[in-house]
Amino acid sequence: MDLATFNALPATDAAATVRPCADIGPWVDDVVAGRPYRCRDSLLLRAMRAAAEWTTADVDAALAHHPRIGERASGDSTEARLSRKEQPAAADETAARIADGNAAYEARFGRIFLVRAAGRTAEDILANLTERLANDPATEALVTAEQLRQIALRRLETLVEEPMTAAVAVSA
């Protein structure tokens, strides 16, 4: 949807638009409360600043909505569609190693492994997973929160487009 449409939505509809990016109530409320936005960059800046306030509990709650890396999200929700677009396909051997890594990660940290998959290959994801297994729990909590922020902002950027008139004016 374009930014003008997002700005004009009733608050409940705007929240429903933002929630698939990261289902963290205070963050969704903050992003919606910042409307109207003059440009998409101001929307993304507000979302980024609000995401800096996420607690470990916020991140853990949001992870409940994410599929494991290597598993395809089912259903027709916006979040499931976004997830399917983000995760790359993996060769059988790589997929098996990611599945093994997911199990080791969950045993070590007590939550699913989360990485911004968009723009990464399955091999990149496996390398990131392997590297992060060596983190201590406090470091890994920070890394996971940063990955969720990256996912949320990228999804928001995908869902809310800059109006053509603004894009033309900027390039002129």
C-alpha angles and dihedrals in degrees: 000000000000123000095251090056091047091050091051098048120110109259094254091053092045089051090050088053094051099039097077088060092062123340096222109131100210091047093049090047092049094050092048093046091056093067137152096058119193093210139000091255090062089051091050092046091052090047091049093050092047091048090056087070095060116129127211088256090054091051094046091050092050091050089063086075097050124090119227115270107269094028119101116234112239128214134046100270118128090247092053092048091049092048093051090052092049102050117079124222115256134207113249095257093048091045090052091050091049090050090051090047091050090055092048091047093050091048091050101041105021095234139074120279110255126193133158096258097181110106094013130104122231088252090054089051092049091050091049091049092049092048094048093052086074093058122106114243095258093051092045092052089056093047092049092050090051091050090051090050090052091049093047095049093045091050092047090050089052094048099046115051128198110251113256092239091058092046091051092047092052094050094045 
